[in-house]
C-alpha cells in the first residue's frame, strides 16, 4: 500500500469544496417521477446498467493516470482514520474522476505532490518522452515491425515498454476481468429490459466487451446509433480529447512519411465514459424536429463537392436523437474538468461502424444543462450584456445552439483529420460551433425557428462565449471559444460599449459562414502547418476578453464542479 503527500493545503481544500466554489449538477433522485413511472422490469435493468457504468469508471481511471486507483485507496484509508484533508481531497477526486485535472480558471489541479499529468496520461509509460516515442516507432518500422506499430497506434490500446521497444495491448485484453463483469451486467439487463431493440444492442455491446475485436464494437455502435424509441439509455462513450501524445507524431515528418508508406494512421487513444439515463420523450420529440432539415444543411456546407459527409444530401439522415434524464455519468463523460459535457454526437469519425453503414446518435444531457441559480444568471447579464439585448438572452436558446453544434459534427468531411495532430479537436469543435451559427438564418427560412428565436440564439451564443480566464491549448472546447471571439470582434459581430457586449445581430451569421468555410478548407487539406497557423493566429486573449473575464470572476466564484447521483447510488447498493 502506497502513501502519498497531499498537494493542496487544508485551507485550499476547504475553499474549493465550499458550495460557493464547487458547483453541483444533480442527477435523478430516487423519488424522481421519471424513475417512479418506469416499468418494473426497466427499473431492475437500470440496476445492472448503473453497475456496468461504475465498473467502466474504474477502467477509465487507470487509463487516465497510472496512480489513480492506488491514490483512491490511500484516500479511503486516511478517511477511515479521520483525516480531514483526505476527506476533502476525496470530494475533488470523485468530482474530477482522477488525481489530475483543470479547474474553471484553467489552473491545473494535482491532488498529490510529485504526481503530474503527462501527455500520454495512463495509456503510455510515464517515463516516455515525445522524442523517445518517435525514435522507438521509427526503429520498429525500419525493423519490419509494422503490425506491432499498428497495435501501438490504434485508439483502443494501452502502450507498455517491451525491452527497448513498445507494445500495444488492446483495452479488452488489458482489463479483461472488469470488462467481463461489465458484460455480465449488460447481459442481465438485456434479459429483463422491456425494449427488444435496446436489448439487442446490450447483447452486442456485451459481446464486444468479451473479445478484443474492433468489428464487434462496430456492430454494437451501428445498432446503438439506430435506437430511437427506447425507455432507457446506456452508452459507452469513446472520445480521444485527453491523449496529447499520439497527436505529436504529425510533427515528425520522417516518422509520418514512414507511417503513411505502410498505411498506418496514428489515431489518438480513446478514453471511456458511461452514461445511464431515462429517455425523455417530450424533449426527444422536440429534438427530432430538426432531423428533416439535415440533408438541406448538408447541401449548404462549404466545398461540399470535395468530400463525402455523414449526412446524405438526398436521403433521410442516418441520425437518431435522444433527450435523456441522467441517472449517472461515469468515467470520461462524467469527469468535471473545467466543465462537463452537455451533449454528445457519437460514434466519432475514426470509428469502424461508420465504414460499415452505421449512422450517428445525438444524446443530450438534461440535468447538465439545467440552470440552478437564475439570480446569478441575471447578475451576469447585468454586468456584461447591453441592457437593451437582455430580452434576447434565453437559457433554452443555448440548448437550441447545442443541438445545432452536435448535428454539425455530422456535417463536413467524413475523414477523421488525424493529420492535423494536436489541433484536430480544436478545429473540429470550431467547425461544429460555426456550423450551428451559420445555418440559423436558413433554418429560420425553413420554419425551424421564428425571428425572435433566431435573435435569441445569436445573442445568447455571443454572451455565453466569453470565458472567466484564458484556457490552456489542451482545452479544445475553450480554445475555439477564444478564437471565435477574436474573429467576431475583428469583423464587428459584437462591440464592447461602456464595458458591456453589444451584439450586431445581423452580422453574426455571415461571419460564421466565413469562419466555417476557412475551417472546412483546413480539414479538407489536412495540412498540420496550416492548422497550426490558423489556431495561433486566432487564439489570442484580447483586452476586451480580459475585461469581461474579470467581471465574470466577481459574479461566479466556481472553481470546480461535481455530479450528485442519488438514484444511481441507491441502485448500486440494492
ZAPA-580411 format. One line per 3 residues: their letters; for each residue x, y, z of C-alpha. Coordinates in Angstrom, 3 decimals, always signed. Each point is the difference from the previous one (the first is absolute). Example, Ala and Ser with C-alpha at 12.3 -4.5 7.8 and 13.67 -1.06 7.14 Angstrom:
<rs>
AS = +12.300 -4.500 +7.800; +1.370 +3.440 -0.660
</rs>
This chain:
<rs>
XXX = +0.000 +0.000 +0.000; +1.499 +3.278 -1.131; -0.164 +3.278 +1.897
XXX = -0.277 +3.358 -1.757; +0.535 +3.599 +1.084; -2.909 +2.386 -0.397
XXX = +0.633 +2.808 -2.465; -2.794 +2.352 +1.094; -0.013 +1.487 +3.489
XXX = -2.965 -0.474 +2.317; -0.830 +3.683 -0.438; -0.013 -0.318 -3.810
XXX = -2.092 -3.168 +0.160; -2.543 +1.622 +2.317; -0.341 +2.836 -2.473
XXX = -0.323 -2.206 -3.092; -2.592 -2.287 +1.589; -2.124 +2.865 +1.358
XXX = -3.339 +0.374 -1.801; +1.007 +3.424 -1.340; +2.964 -1.530 -1.838
XXX = -1.266 -3.513 -0.771; -2.895 -0.278 -2.460; -2.274 -3.028 +0.340
XXX = -1.988 -1.474 -2.878; -2.691 -2.287 +1.406; -0.925 -3.161 -1.884
XXX = -3.372 -1.692 +0.535; -1.028 -0.549 +3.606; -1.409 -3.275 +1.338
XXX = -3.529 +1.431 +0.045; +0.198 +1.680 -3.431; -3.245 -0.535 -1.965
XXX = +2.049 -1.023 -3.044; +1.190 -3.025 +1.996; -3.185 -0.624 +1.993
XXX = -2.048 -0.208 -3.215; +2.292 -2.543 -1.685; -1.154 -3.563 -0.558
XXX = +1.265 -2.267 +2.782; +2.193 -1.991 -2.380; +1.708 +3.187 -1.177
XXX = +0.609 +1.014 +3.610; +1.701 -3.359 +0.541; +2.008 +0.391 -3.216
XXX = +1.223 +3.428 +1.165; +1.740 -1.639 +2.974; +2.165 -2.056 -2.333
XXX = +0.692 +2.924 -2.330; +1.129 +2.201 +2.893; +2.297 -2.741 +1.287
XXX = +1.503 -0.384 -3.475; +0.607 +3.751 -0.256; +1.878 +0.110 +3.300
XXX = +2.190 -2.950 -0.980; +0.870 +1.992 -3.118; +0.963 +2.951 +2.189
XXX = +2.562 -2.187 +1.757; +1.475 -0.966 -3.374; +0.165 +3.589 -1.216
XXX = +1.745 +1.127 +3.164; +2.855 -2.322 -0.891; +0.389 +1.350 -3.528
XXX = -0.315 +3.558 +1.310; +2.901 -0.284 +2.465; +2.202 -2.893 +1.092
XXX = -0.500 +0.903 +3.687; -3.733 +0.750 +0.242; -1.096 -3.260 +1.596
XXX = +2.764 -0.172 +2.588; -0.612 +3.670 +0.863; -3.707 -0.749 +0.447
XXX = +0.910 -2.873 +2.364; +2.343 +2.346 +1.880; -2.775 +2.568 +0.423
XXX = -2.442 -2.607 +1.282; +2.543 -1.253 +2.553; +0.656 +3.527 +1.226
XXX = -3.696 +0.832 +0.179; -0.555 -3.103 +2.153; +2.639 +1.433 +2.360
XXX = -1.916 +3.300 +0.233; +2.286 +2.041 -2.276; -1.856 +3.184 -0.996
XXX = +2.430 +0.836 -2.809; -0.622 -3.412 -1.556; -3.774 +0.431 +0.323
XXX = +0.037 +3.312 -1.877; +2.513 -1.231 -2.578; -2.308 -2.950 -0.689
XXX = -2.819 +2.417 -0.867; +2.137 +1.547 -2.736; +1.361 -3.389 -1.105
XXX = -3.537 -1.334 -0.450; -1.075 +3.189 -1.767; +2.786 +0.056 -2.569
XXX = +0.209 -3.816 -0.171; +3.732 -0.067 +0.657; +3.047 +1.559 +1.597
XXX = +0.760 +2.541 -2.700; -2.326 +2.417 -1.742; -0.578 +3.649 -0.788
XXX = -2.390 +2.409 +1.716; -2.380 +2.604 -1.426; +2.786 +2.595 +0.107
XXX = +2.209 -2.291 -2.129; +2.323 -0.699 +2.932; +1.460 -3.508 +0.142
XXX = -1.117 -1.914 +3.073; +2.311 -2.739 +1.284; -1.329 -1.631 +3.153
XXX = +3.263 -1.758 +0.945; +3.499 +1.436 +0.080; +2.404 -1.231 -2.673
XXX = -2.782 -1.666 -2.038; -0.342 +2.117 -3.107; -2.121 -0.415 -3.079
XXX = +1.892 -1.286 -3.034; -0.927 +0.429 -3.684; -0.512 -3.759 -0.220
XXX = -2.148 -0.130 +3.159; -0.255 -3.656 +1.103; +0.026 -1.495 -3.507
XXX = +3.745 +0.501 -0.512; +2.934 -0.679 +2.352; +0.555 +2.936 +2.379
XXX = +3.689 +0.264 -0.837; -0.545 +0.043 -3.791; +0.935 +3.341 -1.551
XXX = -1.314 +1.175 -3.347; +3.481 -0.294 -1.507; +0.526 -3.571 +1.235
XXX = -3.498 -0.949 -1.141; +0.725 +1.167 -3.541; +3.428 -1.629 +0.004
XXX = -1.304 -3.409 +1.119; -2.808 +0.008 -2.564; +2.428 +0.931 -2.792
XXX = +2.395 -2.788 +0.944; -2.802 -2.567 +0.288; -1.323 +0.840 -3.476
XXX = +3.495 -0.127 -1.471; +0.392 -3.428 +1.607; -3.146 -1.248 -1.723
XXX = -2.259 +0.066 +3.070; -2.901 +1.761 -1.683; -2.696 -2.176 +1.577
XXX = +1.371 +0.755 +3.452; +0.033 +3.737 -0.776; -3.549 -0.212 -1.297
XXX = -1.068 -1.518 +3.345; +1.777 +2.822 +1.855; -1.753 +2.722 -2.006
XXX = -3.557 -1.312 +0.084; -2.460 +2.044 +2.056; -0.833 -3.016 +2.162
XXX = +3.337 -1.043 +1.490; +2.094 +0.615 +3.093; +3.696 +0.383 -0.861
XXX = +2.686 -1.601 +2.153; +3.742 -0.474 -0.241; +1.340 -3.259 -1.402
XXX = +3.760 +0.116 +0.433; +1.262 +2.741 -2.312; -3.290 +0.051 -1.864
XXX = -3.654 +0.668 +0.720; -3.035 -2.241 -0.193; -3.697 +0.818 -0.328
XXX = -2.493 -2.042 +2.039; -3.664 +0.247 -0.948; -2.165 +1.465 +2.777
XXX = -2.135 -3.128 +0.091; +3.047 -2.200 +0.652; +1.575 +2.455 +2.435
XXX = -3.104 +0.248 +2.206; -1.520 -3.384 -0.819; -1.499 -0.771 +3.408
XXX = -1.758 +3.334 +0.422; -1.289 +0.065 -3.573; -1.305 -3.532 +0.612
XXX = -1.882 +1.200 +3.089; -1.461 +2.863 -2.054; -1.136 -2.475 -2.655
XXX = -1.715 -2.089 +2.695; -1.977 +3.035 +1.168; -1.033 +0.992 -3.527
XXX = -1.153 -3.520 -0.796; -2.087 -0.098 +3.173; -1.570 +3.352 -0.907
XXX = -0.755 -1.324 -3.493; -1.936 -2.896 +1.497; -2.506 +2.257 +1.771
XXX = -0.142 +3.381 -1.743; -3.314 +0.597 -1.789; +1.368 +1.185 -3.369
XXX = +1.197 -2.638 -2.484; +2.151 +2.406 -2.056; +1.760 +1.226 +3.123
XXX = +0.539 -3.575 +1.168; +1.533 -0.962 -3.338; +2.435 +2.897 +0.335
XXX = +0.920 -1.002 +3.558; +0.797 -3.548 -1.153; +2.178 +1.300 -2.841
XXX = +1.782 +2.358 +2.381; +0.558 -2.822 +2.504; +1.552 -2.152 -2.736
XXX = +2.349 +2.887 -0.887; +1.158 +0.142 +3.640; +0.974 -3.668 +0.038
XXX = +2.251 -0.135 -3.059; +2.625 +2.396 -1.366; -1.554 +0.376 -3.435
XXX = -0.663 +3.529 -1.361; -2.696 -1.379 -2.289; -2.054 -1.069 +3.024
XXX = +0.081 +3.611 +1.205; -1.063 +1.072 -3.483; -3.052 -2.283 +0.077
XXX = -0.969 +1.341 +3.432; +0.524 +3.619 -1.071; -2.012 -0.528 -3.162
XXX = -2.948 -1.374 +1.970; +0.289 +2.685 +2.711; -0.199 +2.730 -2.654
XXX = -3.413 -1.307 -1.130; -1.631 +0.171 +3.454; -2.784 +2.569 -0.080
XXX = -2.975 -1.105 +2.066; +1.428 -1.665 +3.102; -0.872 +0.712 +3.647
XXX = +3.602 -0.374 +1.220; +3.357 +1.367 -1.090; +3.373 -1.695 +0.414
XXX = +3.123 +1.151 -1.815; +3.684 -0.751 +0.112; +1.498 +3.268 -1.194
XXX = +3.363 -0.219 -1.764; +1.656 +3.330 -0.729; +3.655 +0.933 -0.363
XXX = +0.353 +3.585 +1.237; +2.236 -1.012 +2.924; +2.872 -1.640 -1.931
XXX = +2.620 +2.654 -0.737; +2.772 -2.456 -0.926; -1.202 -1.748 -3.173
XXX = -0.757 +3.292 -1.746; +3.642 +1.068 +0.227; +0.920 -2.511 -2.716
XXX = -1.104 +2.333 -2.797; +2.659 +2.458 +1.166; +2.685 -2.557 -0.967
XXX = +0.204 +0.045 -3.803; +2.234 -3.076 -0.331; -2.205 -2.140 +2.250
XXX = -3.208 +1.258 -1.615; +1.274 -0.931 -3.449; +1.006 -3.453 +1.239
XXX = -3.423 -0.609 +1.499; -1.734 +1.246 -3.129; +2.156 -2.291 -2.155
XXX = -1.206 -3.006 +2.013; -3.629 +1.154 +0.203; +0.043 +0.631 +3.750
XXX = -2.133 +2.831 +1.348; +0.960 +1.258 +3.497; -3.398 +0.345 +1.690
XXX = -0.052 +1.533 +3.512; -1.059 -2.301 +2.820; -3.588 -0.284 +1.117
XXX = -0.958 +0.829 +3.559; -3.098 -1.714 +1.290; -3.175 +1.291 +1.588
XXX = -3.302 -1.495 +1.076; -3.384 +1.667 -0.360; -3.175 -1.439 +1.563
XXX = -3.342 +1.744 -0.277; -3.693 +0.003 -0.693; -1.081 +1.345 -3.381
XXX = -2.213 +3.090 +0.237; -2.577 -0.438 -2.746; -1.232 +3.600 -0.122
XXX = +3.523 +1.419 -0.238; +0.937 -2.596 -2.604; -2.965 +0.910 -2.206
XXX = +1.172 +3.628 -0.018; +3.506 -1.091 -0.975; -1.274 -1.996 -2.947
XXX = -1.567 +3.108 -1.534; +3.369 +0.925 -1.537; +0.691 -3.417 -1.516
XXX = -1.965 +0.620 -3.197; +2.158 +3.047 -0.729; +3.387 -1.762 +0.254
XXX = +0.262 -0.980 -3.699; -0.653 +3.652 -0.917; +2.728 +1.124 +2.407
XXX = +2.378 -2.536 -1.562; -0.662 +1.555 -3.424; +0.990 +3.400 +1.373
XXX = +3.306 -1.054 +1.598; +3.061 +1.762 -1.472; +1.915 -1.914 -2.705
XXX = -2.516 -2.874 +0.275; +0.998 -1.273 -3.464; +3.517 -0.788 +1.256
XXX = -0.800 -2.576 +2.675; -2.420 -2.609 +1.261; -1.911 +0.805 +3.186
XXX = -1.967 -2.086 +2.459; -3.304 +1.670 -0.816; -1.219 -0.817 -3.514
XXX = -1.200 +3.005 -2.002; -2.812 -1.929 -1.671; -1.397 -2.478 +2.537
XXX = -1.179 -0.183 +3.602; +2.786 +0.647 +2.485; +1.524 -3.067 +1.675
XXX = -0.198 +1.703 +3.344; -2.058 -0.698 +3.098; -0.449 +2.395 +2.911
XXX = -0.960 -0.333 +3.644; -0.550 +2.434 +2.853; +0.965 -1.874 +3.140
XXX = -0.643 +0.407 +3.718; +3.260 -1.140 +1.512; +0.330 -2.645 +2.692
XXX = +3.807 -0.092 -0.138; +2.929 +1.262 -2.051; +3.242 -1.812 +0.781
XXX = +3.591 -0.029 -1.180; +0.945 +2.397 -2.783; -3.514 +1.305 -0.680
XXX = -0.635 +0.691 +3.699; +3.327 +1.666 +0.837; -0.486 +3.645 +0.984
XXX = +3.213 +1.573 -1.298; -0.517 +3.670 -0.681; -3.466 -0.944 -1.223
XXX = -2.147 -3.010 -0.807; -1.601 -1.281 -3.187; -3.439 +1.319 -0.973
XXX = -0.528 -2.459 -2.859; +1.870 -2.412 -2.241; -0.140 -0.986 -3.663
XXX = +1.442 -3.511 -0.343; +1.622 -2.107 -1.410; +2.819 +2.313 -1.063
XXX = +1.445 -0.018 -3.520; +2.864 -2.335 +0.941; -2.358 -2.817 +1.003
XXX = -0.378 -3.135 -2.126; -3.812 -0.055 +0.116; -0.175 +2.974 -2.346
XXX = +1.806 -2.052 -2.677; -2.572 -2.816 +0.107; -3.081 +2.129 -0.529
XXX = -0.545 +1.144 +3.564; -1.442 +3.383 +0.903; +0.309 +2.341 +2.961
XXX = -1.996 +0.732 +3.106; -0.294 +3.254 +1.924; -0.705 -0.240 +3.718
XXX = -0.782 +3.147 +2.014; +0.536 +0.243 +3.760; -2.985 +1.666 +1.658
XXX = +1.387 +0.211 +3.557; +3.263 +1.538 -1.201; -1.661 +2.836 -1.908
XXX = -2.479 +1.051 +2.707; +0.677 +3.434 +1.537; +0.252 -0.283 +3.787
XXX = +0.207 +3.711 +0.929; -1.960 +2.500 -2.078; +0.995 +2.872 +2.303
XXX = +3.660 -0.588 -0.852; -0.928 -0.167 -3.664; -1.702 +3.394 +0.201
XXX = +3.010 +1.472 +1.806; +2.195 -1.245 -2.827; -2.205 +1.550 -2.669
XXX = -0.145 +3.306 +1.905; +3.793 +0.072 +0.124; +0.916 -0.996 -3.552
XXX = -2.903 +0.411 -2.471; -1.589 +3.135 -1.440; -3.241 +0.532 +1.955
XXX = -1.967 +0.419 -3.234; +0.982 -3.526 -1.050; -0.961 -1.788 +3.223
XXX = -3.376 -0.753 -1.613; +1.810 -2.219 -2.503; +1.918 -2.034 +2.560
XXX = -1.660 -3.353 +0.710; +1.645 -2.980 +1.672; -2.083 -2.384 -2.139
XXX = +1.569 +1.633 -3.080; +3.340 -1.443 +1.118; -1.606 -3.442 -0.282
XXX = -1.230 +0.835 -3.516; +3.528 +1.059 -0.897; +1.397 -3.230 +1.466
XXX = -2.389 -1.999 -2.183; +1.453 +1.782 -3.020; +3.540 -0.593 +1.265
XXX = -0.480 -3.744 +0.421; -1.645 -0.363 -3.414; +2.812 +2.004 -1.609
XXX = +2.438 -2.692 +1.167; -1.721 -2.231 -2.572; +0.515 +2.580 -2.753
XXX = +3.219 +0.724 -1.854; +2.849 -2.357 -0.946; -0.597 -3.601 +1.098
XXX = +3.671 -0.724 +0.628; +1.349 +0.293 +3.529; +2.703 +2.612 -0.862
XXX = +2.752 -1.712 +2.055; +2.598 +1.894 -2.058; -0.952 +3.178 +1.882
XXX = +1.588 -1.487 +3.130; -0.565 +1.892 +3.245; -2.146 +2.572 -1.825
XXX = -2.456 -2.572 -1.334; -2.519 +0.245 +2.838; +0.221 +3.791 +0.213
XXX = -0.772 +0.278 -3.716; -2.843 -2.536 +0.218; -1.658 +1.706 +2.985
XXX = +0.357 +3.348 -1.739; -1.683 -1.513 -3.078; -2.920 -1.257 +2.081
XXX = -0.567 +3.429 +1.576; +0.213 +1.858 -3.289; -2.206 -2.585 -1.696
XXX = -2.653 +0.612 +2.633; +0.174 +3.784 -0.426; +0.384 +0.031 -3.774
XXX = -3.329 -1.738 -0.597; -2.198 +2.011 +2.370; -1.302 +2.251 -2.790
XXX = -0.652 -2.979 -2.289; -1.838 -1.880 +2.765; -2.056 +3.115 +0.687
XXX = -0.962 +0.149 -3.681; -0.890 -3.718 +0.114; -2.262 +0.537 +3.026
XXX = +2.102 -1.639 +2.717; +0.340 +3.314 +1.892; -1.990 +3.226 +0.018
XXX = +1.659 +3.416 -0.155; +0.061 +0.461 +3.764; +1.586 -3.423 +0.523
XXX = +2.596 +0.847 -2.655; +1.031 +3.100 +1.954; -0.055 -1.905 +3.281
XXX = +2.400 -2.659 -1.280; +2.420 +2.594 -1.385; +0.049 +2.301 +3.037
XXX = +0.145 -2.896 +2.471; +2.897 -1.578 -1.891; +2.082 +3.189 -0.061
XXX = -0.704 +0.794 +3.665; +0.829 -3.553 +1.124; +3.147 -0.149 -2.109
XXX = +2.053 +2.095 +2.426; +2.140 -1.916 +2.514; +1.175 +0.661 +3.545
XXX = +3.646 -0.539 -0.941; +2.324 -0.771 -2.877; +0.000 -3.771 -0.588
XXX = +2.891 -2.385 -0.557; +0.667 -1.213 -3.562; -1.065 -3.494 +1.087
XXX = -3.574 +1.236 +0.659; -1.395 -0.377 -3.509; -3.517 +1.131 +0.890
XXX = +1.262 +3.204 +1.614; +2.782 +0.830 -2.430; -2.510 +0.102 -2.837
XXX = -2.093 +2.454 +2.059; +2.885 +2.465 +0.222; +0.651 -0.431 -3.730
XXX = -3.625 +0.804 -0.791; -0.091 +3.038 +2.268; +3.047 +1.499 -1.701
XXX = -1.315 -0.826 -3.476; -3.452 +1.489 +0.700; +1.412 +3.115 +1.672
XXX = +2.267 +0.788 -2.957; -3.013 -0.187 -2.333; -2.326 +2.023 +2.267
XXX = -2.407 -2.811 +0.880; +0.010 +1.555 +3.465; +1.433 +3.059 +1.715
XXX = +0.885 +0.819 +3.588; -1.814 +3.233 +0.863; +0.363 +1.438 +3.510
XXX = +1.426 -3.332 +1.138; -2.902 -2.072 -1.318; -0.542 -2.238 -3.028
XXX = -2.223 +1.312 -2.756; -0.766 -2.585 -2.665; -0.388 +1.183 -3.597
XXX = -2.526 -2.736 -0.632; -0.219 +0.107 -3.789; +3.787 -0.254 -0.416
XXX = +0.464 -3.211 +1.994; -1.249 -2.637 -2.446; +1.942 +1.302 -3.067
XXX = +3.189 +0.103 +2.091; -0.660 -3.535 +1.287; -0.289 -1.134 -3.631
XXX = +3.411 +1.533 -0.736; +1.660 -1.765 +2.903; -1.739 -3.282 -0.799
XXX = +1.330 +0.097 -3.567; +3.547 +0.621 +1.245; -0.250 -2.895 +2.463
XXX = -1.374 -2.437 -2.585; +2.823 +0.953 -2.362; +2.538 -0.914 +2.682
XXX = -1.719 -3.337 +0.642; -0.074 -0.840 -3.713; +3.665 +0.898 -0.486
XXX = +1.057 -1.854 +3.165; +3.097 +2.211 +0.272; +1.417 +0.135 +3.540
XXX = +1.918 +3.232 -0.671; -3.106 +1.800 -1.260; -2.016 -1.210 +2.981
XXX = +2.693 +1.143 +2.412; +0.187 +3.448 -1.599; -3.779 +0.383 +0.021
XXX = -0.279 -0.882 +3.672; +2.925 +2.184 +1.069; -1.201 +2.959 -2.077
XXX = -3.404 -0.113 +1.686; +0.759 -1.330 +3.485; +0.800 +3.429 +1.438
XXX = -1.324 +1.185 +3.344; -0.971 +3.643 -0.524; -0.497 +2.910 +2.404
XXX = -3.755 -0.177 -0.491; -0.031 -3.716 +0.828; +1.952 +0.763 +3.153
XXX = -2.381 +2.825 +0.907; -3.041 -2.291 -0.209; +1.894 -2.838 +1.724
XXX = +0.682 +2.143 +3.064; -3.700 +0.841 +0.260; -0.937 -3.671 -0.287
XXX = +2.483 -0.958 +2.711; -1.633 +2.393 +2.475; -3.447 -1.493 -0.584
XXX = +0.863 -3.675 -0.408; +2.531 -1.256 +2.532; -0.302 -3.651 -1.097
XXX = +3.362 -1.765 -0.318; -1.095 -3.633 -0.195; -3.148 -1.987 -0.657
XXX = -1.419 -3.425 +0.746; -2.990 -2.221 -0.674; -2.299 -1.335 +2.704
XXX = -1.659 -3.306 -0.874; -2.466 -0.971 +2.733; -2.008 -2.503 -2.038
XXX = +3.116 -1.659 -1.417; +1.512 -0.448 +3.453; -3.231 -1.543 +1.261
XXX = -0.107 -2.434 -2.929; +3.659 -0.935 +0.523; -0.761 -1.113 +3.519
X = -3.103 -2.070 -0.791
</rs>
